[in-house]
Amino acid sequence: MSVTLSAGTPFTLRLGRFIPATLLRRIAVPLSIVVIWYWLTAYGYVDAHIMPTPLAVVQSFWQLTITGQLWPNLLISLQRVVLGLSCGVAAGTILGLAASLSRAGEDAIDATVQMARTLPHLALIPLMILWFGIGETPKIILIALGSVFPIYLNLFSAVRGADRKLLESASILGLSQVETIWHVILPAALPGFLTGLRQAFGISWISLVVAEQVNASAGIGYLVMNARDFLRTDIIFDGLLIYAFLGLATDQAVRALERHLLSWRPSIIPEKGF
């Protein structure tokens, strides 16, 4: 069936022939922000030394790329997040399972974790430097500390919130305690764990931003600090946008994993429609 678009056809419908509606909805707000940004800077409403134009940010990004400054520092930042997040997720998972699967584990672990959770981990930077120096160790520890608590809290809540009917069914089928945990409780807790993982990724990038601006000799934060010393707001914006896109990319990766692993879970939002 063919559709002929007349001159009066709405622009969004004609554009939808080339760009999926989902993508249009996703980019509408970011594009609006860029347009407002351009309007404020190009017409002099904001001083270019305070906020550079989008074109200046793109040009400085290209310069960082072709001069070889960007990719080595980006790789170092990614390595820090991977190491710190891996340690945090592993610790949060172990603590969450130990506390949620038994009353004795909860009594031994939960109170201590809740007290540690209320401490602002970024305020520990002076102690981290004092204890571990200014190398990679304090940066990785800060990222791990930031990511451990979202994993712990979401996993603990998901395990304790497992459907009682499923547990009763497992008991009727004669599953052992280990089999019940493996086949019933852990799959039921997976949505909560993935939600915690998304939060952990977000906090990891925030922790990295701060950690890299304290005695760092490489990384995106290092580029930002150097740019601050030379009043290069365009490079500072580059660094902030890189952090933002990395955060979005990792979040989308977890959401894709979520769609794959939780394909059995019904959703109130249809795949098509609204």
The 8 nearest C-alpha neighbors of each residue, nearest first, counted from 0:
[[1, 2, 3, 4, 16, 5, 13, 12],
 [2, 0, 3, 4, 16, 5, 13, 12],
 [1, 3, 4, 0, 5, 16, 13, 8],
 [4, 2, 5, 1, 8, 6, 0, 13],
 [5, 3, 8, 2, 6, 13, 7, 12],
 [4, 6, 7, 8, 3, 9, 2, 13],
 [5, 7, 8, 4, 9, 10, 3, 13],
 [6, 8, 5, 9, 4, 10, 13, 12],
 [7, 9, 5, 6, 4, 10, 12, 13],
 [10, 8, 12, 11, 7, 13, 6, 14],
 [9, 11, 13, 12, 14, 8, 15, 7],
 [12, 10, 14, 13, 9, 15, 8, 20],
 [13, 11, 15, 10, 14, 9, 16, 8],
 [12, 14, 10, 15, 11, 16, 9, 8],
 [15, 13, 11, 16, 12, 17, 10, 18],
 [16, 14, 18, 12, 17, 13, 19, 20],
 [15, 17, 14, 13, 18, 12, 19, 20],
 [16, 18, 15, 14, 19, 13, 20, 12],
 [17, 19, 15, 16, 14, 20, 23, 22],
 [20, 18, 22, 21, 15, 23, 17, 16],
 [21, 19, 23, 22, 15, 24, 18, 25],
 [22, 20, 24, 23, 19, 25, 18, 26],
 [21, 23, 25, 19, 24, 20, 26, 18],
 [24, 22, 20, 26, 21, 25, 27, 19],
 [23, 25, 21, 27, 22, 26, 20, 28],
 [24, 26, 22, 23, 27, 21, 28, 29],
 [25, 27, 29, 23, 24, 28, 30, 22],
 [28, 26, 30, 24, 25, 29, 23, 31],
 [27, 29, 31, 30, 26, 32, 25, 24],
 [30, 28, 32, 26, 31, 27, 33, 25],
 [31, 29, 33, 27, 32, 28, 26, 34],
 [30, 32, 28, 34, 29, 33, 27, 35],
 [31, 33, 29, 35, 30, 34, 36, 28],
 [32, 34, 36, 30, 31, 35, 37, 29],
 [35, 33, 31, 37, 36, 32, 38, 30],
 [36, 34, 38, 32, 37, 33, 39, 31],
 [37, 35, 33, 39, 34, 38, 32, 40],
 [38, 36, 34, 40, 35, 39, 41, 52],
 [37, 39, 35, 41, 36, 40, 42, 34],
 [40, 38, 44, 36, 37, 45, 42, 41],
 [39, 41, 45, 43, 37, 52, 42, 38],
 [42, 40, 38, 37, 43, 39, 52, 44],
 [43, 41, 40, 44, 39, 38, 45, 37],
 [44, 42, 40, 45, 41, 46, 39, 47],
 [43, 45, 39, 42, 40, 46, 41, 38],
 [46, 44, 40, 43, 39, 47, 50, 49],
 [45, 47, 49, 48, 43, 50, 44, 40],
 [46, 48, 51, 50, 49, 45, 40, 52],
 [49, 47, 46, 50, 51, 232, 230, 231],
 [50, 48, 47, 46, 51, 232, 45, 230],
 [49, 51, 47, 48, 46, 45, 52, 232],
 [52, 50, 47, 233, 55, 48, 232, 53],
 [51, 53, 55, 54, 40, 37, 56, 41],
 [54, 52, 56, 55, 37, 57, 51, 36],
 [53, 55, 57, 52, 56, 58, 51, 37],
 [56, 54, 58, 52, 57, 53, 51, 59],
 [55, 57, 233, 53, 59, 54, 58, 60],
 [58, 56, 60, 54, 55, 59, 61, 53],
 [57, 59, 55, 61, 60, 56, 54, 62],
 [58, 60, 62, 56, 61, 57, 55, 63],
 [61, 59, 57, 63, 58, 62, 56, 237],
 [60, 62, 64, 58, 59, 63, 65, 57],
 [61, 63, 59, 64, 65, 60, 66, 58],
 [64, 62, 60, 68, 69, 66, 61, 65],
 [63, 65, 61, 62, 69, 67, 66, 60],
 [64, 66, 62, 67, 63, 61, 68, 69],
 [67, 65, 63, 64, 68, 62, 69, 61],
 [68, 66, 64, 65, 69, 63, 70, 71],
 [69, 67, 63, 66, 70, 64, 71, 72],
 [68, 70, 63, 64, 72, 67, 71, 73],
 [69, 71, 73, 72, 74, 68, 67, 64],
 [72, 70, 74, 73, 69, 75, 68, 67],
 [73, 71, 218, 75, 74, 70, 69, 219],
 [72, 74, 70, 76, 75, 71, 219, 218],
 [73, 75, 77, 71, 72, 76, 70, 78],
 [76, 74, 78, 72, 77, 73, 218, 79],
 [77, 75, 218, 73, 79, 78, 74, 72],
 [76, 78, 74, 80, 79, 75, 81, 73],
 [79, 77, 75, 81, 76, 80, 82, 74],
 [80, 78, 76, 82, 77, 81, 139, 83],
 [79, 81, 77, 83, 78, 82, 84, 76],
 [82, 80, 78, 84, 79, 83, 85, 77],
 [83, 81, 85, 79, 80, 84, 78, 86],
 [82, 84, 143, 139, 142, 80, 86, 85],
 [83, 85, 87, 81, 143, 86, 82, 80],
 [86, 84, 82, 88, 87, 83, 81, 89],
 [85, 87, 89, 83, 84, 88, 143, 90],
 [86, 88, 143, 147, 84, 146, 90, 89],
 [89, 87, 91, 85, 90, 86, 147, 84],
 [88, 90, 92, 86, 87, 91, 85, 93],
 [91, 89, 87, 93, 92, 88, 94, 86],
 [92, 90, 147, 151, 88, 150, 94, 89],
 [93, 91, 95, 89, 90, 94, 88, 96],
 [92, 94, 90, 96, 95, 91, 97, 89],
 [93, 95, 97, 91, 92, 96, 98, 90],
 [96, 94, 151, 92, 155, 98, 93, 97],
 [97, 95, 99, 93, 98, 94, 100, 92],
 [96, 98, 94, 104, 95, 99, 100, 93],
 [99, 97, 105, 104, 95, 96, 100, 94],
 [100, 98, 155, 96, 101, 97, 95, 159],
 [101, 99, 96, 97, 98, 102, 104, 158],
 [102, 100, 104, 103, 99, 98, 105, 97],
 [103, 101, 105, 104, 106, 98, 100, 99],
 [102, 104, 106, 101, 105, 107, 98, 108],
 [105, 103, 98, 107, 101, 97, 102, 106],
 [104, 106, 98, 102, 109, 108, 103, 107],
 [107, 105, 103, 104, 108, 102, 109, 110],
 [108, 106, 104, 105, 103, 109, 110, 98],
 [109, 107, 105, 111, 106, 110, 104, 98],
 [108, 110, 105, 112, 111, 113, 106, 98],
 [111, 109, 113, 112, 108, 114, 106, 107],
 [110, 112, 114, 113, 109, 108, 115, 107],
 [113, 111, 115, 109, 114, 110, 116, 108],
 [112, 114, 116, 110, 111, 115, 109, 117],
 [115, 113, 111, 116, 112, 117, 110, 118],
 [114, 116, 112, 118, 113, 117, 111, 119],
 [117, 115, 113, 114, 118, 112, 148, 119],
 [116, 118, 115, 114, 119, 113, 120, 112],
 [117, 119, 115, 116, 120, 114, 122, 123],
 [120, 118, 122, 121, 117, 123, 116, 115],
 [119, 121, 122, 123, 118, 144, 145, 141],
 [122, 120, 123, 119, 124, 141, 206, 209],
 [121, 123, 120, 124, 119, 125, 118, 126],
 [122, 124, 121, 126, 120, 125, 127, 119],
 [123, 125, 127, 126, 122, 121, 128, 137],
 [126, 124, 128, 127, 123, 129, 122, 130],
 [127, 125, 129, 123, 128, 124, 130, 131],
 [126, 128, 124, 130, 137, 129, 125, 131],
 [129, 127, 132, 125, 131, 126, 133, 130],
 [128, 130, 126, 127, 132, 131, 125, 133],
 [131, 129, 127, 128, 126, 132, 137, 125],
 [132, 130, 128, 127, 129, 137, 136, 133],
 [131, 133, 128, 129, 134, 130, 127, 137],
 [132, 134, 128, 214, 131, 135, 137, 215],
 [135, 133, 136, 132, 137, 131, 138, 215],
 [134, 136, 138, 137, 139, 133, 79, 132],
 [135, 137, 139, 138, 134, 140, 131, 133],
 [138, 136, 140, 127, 139, 135, 141, 131],
 [137, 139, 141, 210, 135, 140, 136, 142],
 [138, 140, 83, 142, 136, 141, 137, 79],
 [141, 139, 143, 137, 142, 138, 144, 136],
 [140, 142, 144, 138, 143, 139, 137, 145],
 [141, 143, 83, 203, 145, 139, 206, 140],
 [144, 142, 87, 83, 140, 146, 84, 145],
 [145, 143, 141, 142, 147, 146, 140, 87],
 [144, 146, 142, 143, 202, 147, 203, 141],
 [147, 145, 199, 87, 143, 144, 148, 203],
 [146, 148, 87, 91, 150, 144, 88, 149],
 [147, 149, 151, 150, 146, 152, 91, 116],
 [150, 148, 195, 152, 151, 199, 147, 153],
 [151, 149, 195, 91, 148, 153, 147, 152],
 [150, 152, 91, 95, 148, 154, 149, 153],
 [153, 151, 155, 149, 154, 150, 148, 156],
 [154, 152, 156, 191, 195, 155, 150, 151],
 [153, 155, 157, 192, 151, 156, 152, 191],
 [156, 154, 95, 99, 152, 158, 153, 157],
 [155, 157, 153, 159, 154, 158, 160, 152],
 [158, 156, 188, 160, 154, 191, 159, 155],
 [159, 157, 188, 160, 155, 161, 156, 154],
 [158, 160, 156, 157, 161, 155, 99, 100],
 [159, 161, 157, 158, 156, 162, 188, 163],
 [162, 160, 158, 159, 187, 163, 184, 157],
 [161, 163, 164, 165, 160, 166, 187, 184],
 [164, 162, 166, 165, 167, 161, 160, 168],
 [163, 165, 167, 162, 166, 168, 169, 161],
 [166, 164, 168, 163, 167, 162, 169, 183],
 [165, 167, 163, 169, 168, 164, 170, 162],
 [166, 168, 164, 170, 169, 165, 163, 171],
 [169, 167, 165, 171, 170, 166, 164, 172],
 [170, 168, 166, 172, 167, 171, 174, 165],
 [169, 171, 167, 173, 168, 172, 174, 166],
 [170, 172, 168, 173, 169, 167, 174, 166],
 [173, 171, 169, 170, 174, 168, 167, 175],
 [172, 174, 170, 171, 169, 175, 168, 179],
 [175, 173, 169, 178, 172, 179, 170, 176],
 [174, 176, 178, 177, 179, 173, 170, 169],
 [175, 177, 179, 178, 180, 174, 181, 170],
 [176, 178, 180, 179, 175, 181, 174, 182],
 [179, 177, 181, 175, 180, 176, 174, 182],
 [180, 178, 176, 183, 182, 177, 181, 174],
 [179, 181, 184, 177, 178, 183, 182, 185],
 [180, 182, 178, 179, 185, 183, 177, 184],
 [181, 183, 179, 178, 180, 184, 186, 185],
 [184, 182, 179, 180, 186, 185, 181, 187],
 [183, 185, 180, 187, 186, 188, 161, 158],
 [184, 186, 188, 187, 181, 183, 180, 189],
 [187, 185, 189, 188, 184, 183, 182, 181],
 [186, 188, 184, 185, 189, 161, 183, 190],
 [189, 187, 157, 185, 158, 186, 191, 190],
 [188, 190, 192, 186, 191, 187, 185, 193],
 [191, 189, 193, 192, 188, 194, 187, 261],
 [192, 190, 194, 157, 153, 189, 188, 193],
 [191, 193, 189, 195, 154, 194, 190, 153],
 [194, 192, 196, 190, 195, 191, 189, 197],
 [195, 193, 191, 197, 196, 192, 190, 198],
 [194, 196, 150, 149, 192, 198, 193, 153],
 [197, 195, 193, 199, 194, 198, 150, 200],
 [198, 196, 194, 200, 199, 195, 250, 193],
 [197, 199, 195, 201, 196, 200, 149, 202],
 [198, 200, 146, 196, 202, 201, 197, 149],
 [201, 199, 203, 197, 198, 202, 196, 204],
 [202, 200, 198, 203, 199, 204, 246, 197],
 [201, 203, 205, 199, 204, 200, 145, 206],
 [204, 202, 200, 206, 142, 201, 205, 199],
 [203, 205, 207, 206, 202, 201, 208, 200],
 [206, 204, 202, 208, 207, 203, 201, 209],
 [205, 207, 203, 204, 209, 142, 208, 210],
 [206, 208, 204, 210, 205, 209, 211, 203],
 [209, 207, 205, 206, 211, 210, 220, 204],
 [208, 210, 212, 206, 207, 211, 205, 213],
 [211, 209, 207, 138, 212, 213, 208, 206],
 [212, 210, 220, 215, 213, 209, 208, 207],
 [211, 213, 220, 209, 210, 215, 221, 224],
 [212, 214, 211, 210, 215, 209, 133, 124],
 [215, 213, 133, 212, 216, 211, 134, 210],
 [216, 214, 211, 213, 217, 221, 212, 218],
 [215, 217, 221, 214, 218, 211, 134, 222],
 [218, 216, 221, 72, 215, 75, 219, 222],
 [217, 219, 72, 76, 221, 220, 75, 73],
 [218, 220, 222, 221, 72, 73, 238, 223],
 [221, 219, 211, 223, 212, 218, 222, 208],
 [220, 222, 224, 218, 217, 219, 223, 215],
 [223, 221, 219, 225, 220, 224, 226, 218],
 [222, 224, 220, 235, 226, 221, 225, 238],
 [225, 223, 227, 221, 226, 222, 220, 212],
 [226, 224, 222, 228, 227, 223, 221, 229],
 [225, 227, 231, 223, 229, 224, 228, 230],
 [226, 228, 230, 224, 225, 229, 231, 223],
 [227, 229, 225, 226, 230, 224, 231, 223],
 [228, 230, 226, 227, 231, 225, 232, 224],
 [231, 229, 227, 228, 232, 226, 48, 225],
 [232, 230, 226, 233, 229, 234, 227, 235],
 [231, 233, 235, 234, 230, 236, 51, 50],
 [232, 234, 56, 236, 231, 235, 51, 55],
 [235, 233, 237, 236, 232, 231, 226, 59],
 [236, 234, 232, 223, 238, 237, 233, 226],
 [237, 235, 239, 233, 234, 238, 240, 232],
 [238, 236, 234, 240, 235, 239, 241, 56],
 [237, 239, 241, 235, 236, 240, 223, 219],
 [238, 240, 236, 242, 241, 237, 243, 235],
 [239, 241, 243, 237, 242, 238, 236, 244],
 [240, 242, 238, 244, 243, 239, 245, 237],
 [243, 241, 245, 239, 240, 244, 246, 238],
 [242, 244, 240, 246, 241, 245, 239, 247],
 [245, 243, 247, 241, 246, 242, 248, 240],
 [246, 244, 248, 242, 247, 243, 241, 249],
 [245, 247, 243, 244, 249, 248, 242, 250],
 [246, 248, 244, 250, 245, 249, 251, 243],
 [249, 247, 245, 251, 250, 246, 244, 252],
 [250, 248, 252, 246, 251, 247, 245, 253],
 [249, 251, 247, 253, 252, 248, 197, 246],
 [250, 252, 254, 248, 249, 253, 247, 255],
 [251, 253, 249, 255, 250, 254, 248, 256],
 [254, 252, 256, 250, 255, 251, 257, 249],
 [253, 255, 257, 251, 256, 252, 258, 250],
 [256, 254, 252, 258, 257, 253, 251, 259],
 [257, 255, 253, 259, 254, 258, 260, 252],
 [256, 258, 254, 260, 255, 259, 261, 253],
 [259, 257, 255, 261, 256, 262, 260, 254],
 [258, 260, 256, 257, 262, 261, 255, 254],
 [259, 261, 257, 258, 262, 256, 263, 189],
 [262, 260, 263, 258, 264, 257, 259, 190],
 [261, 263, 264, 259, 258, 260, 265, 257],
 [264, 262, 261, 265, 260, 259, 258, 266],
 [263, 265, 261, 262, 266, 258, 260, 190],
 [266, 264, 263, 267, 262, 261, 268, 269],
 [265, 267, 268, 264, 269, 270, 262, 263],
 [266, 268, 269, 265, 270, 264, 273, 271],
 [269, 267, 266, 270, 273, 271, 272, 265],
 [270, 268, 271, 267, 272, 266, 273, 265],
 [269, 271, 268, 272, 273, 266, 267, 21],
 [272, 270, 269, 273, 268, 21, 20, 19],
 [271, 273, 269, 270, 268, 21, 20, 267],
 [272, 271, 269, 268, 270, 21, 20, 24]]
